[in-house]
């Protein structure tokens, strides 16, 4: 009875280039007409982004760094632009009393700049944002209060 096994090793030569070597033995496959064989391989691997030595690459957690609001029209039209700085995310949504609590997606401009322009009348409004389909949370920098669903909402005051 013959045995088979394989082994592969990766040797990082720099933080973007590695040599890969492997060897092993495969059993015969009479159904496919293949004899038993031994093999060896050698190759190279290129990293798209530099990988620091002796560390495991971990994606940075999604974070919302800043939230701001700008008036883009006159006081009569009440057009406001919500601007969010959030890096490392793919989708950002906002909902609040001014959207009828319907989620509205923000548009990405650059790596971490997100915007949405919509009519928001003056007054006191509740607002939450959601990152990549996660939990709804109040935007950073706004005062918060408990909502009726055992969570928190941000308080947005527009004069």
PESULSUL-V398509 format. One record per residue. N is the residue number from 1. PSI is psi in degrees with one decimal (* if undefined). Layout:
n->{N/N}
psi->{PSI/PSI}
//
This chain:
n->{1/2/3/4/5/6/7/8/9/10/11/12/13/14/15/16/17/18/19/20/21/22/23/24/25/26/27/28/29/30/31/32/33/34/35/36/37/38/39/40/41/42/43/44/45/46/47/48/49/50/51/52/53/54/55/56/57/58/59/60/61/62/63/64/65/66/67/68/69/70/71/72/73/74/75/76/77/78/79/80/81/82/83/84/85/86/87/88/89/90/91/92/93/94/95/96/97/98/99/100/101/102/103/104/105/106/107/108/109/110/111/112/113/114/115/116/117/118/119/120/121/122/123/124/125/126/127/128/129/130/131/132/133/134/135/136/137/138/139/140/141/142/143/144/145/146/147/148/149/150/151/152/153/154/155/156/157/158/159}
psi->{128.0/151.9/157.5/154.1/167.8/157.4/144.6/141.7/144.4/129.4/111.9/119.3/-25.4/-176.1/1.6/-0.7/131.5/149.7/137.2/129.6/146.3/158.5/157.9/-175.5/131.4/142.8/165.7/152.3/88.3/-31.3/-31.9/-0.7/28.4/132.9/166.0/147.2/156.9/150.0/161.8/146.8/157.4/138.0/-176.0/155.1/132.8/131.9/134.1/-43.0/147.3/134.5/118.5/141.1/144.0/27.7/153.3/124.2/129.8/132.0/137.8/145.7/146.8/134.4/141.9/113.4/-37.6/152.4/134.3/162.5/133.7/140.8/123.4/-10.7/-166.4/175.2/-26.3/-42.4/-23.9/35.1/125.9/146.1/119.1/128.9/127.1/133.8/113.6/121.8/154.0/28.0/163.5/-26.1/138.7/131.2/155.2/146.7/155.1/-175.4/-25.6/-11.1/7.6/24.9/32.4/136.8/134.8/127.2/142.7/156.1/133.4/135.3/105.3/-162.3/-37.6/18.4/120.8/140.5/153.6/127.5/128.0/161.9/123.5/113.7/160.4/149.9/-167.6/125.5/150.2/145.5/144.0/155.9/155.6/132.3/123.8/42.5/13.7/-150.4/144.2/130.9/155.8/146.2/150.1/146.5/-5.8/148.0/153.5/163.6/161.7/140.5/-176.5/6.3/29.1/37.3/-165.1/150.6/151.1/149.2/119.5/118.8/121.8/120.5/*}
//
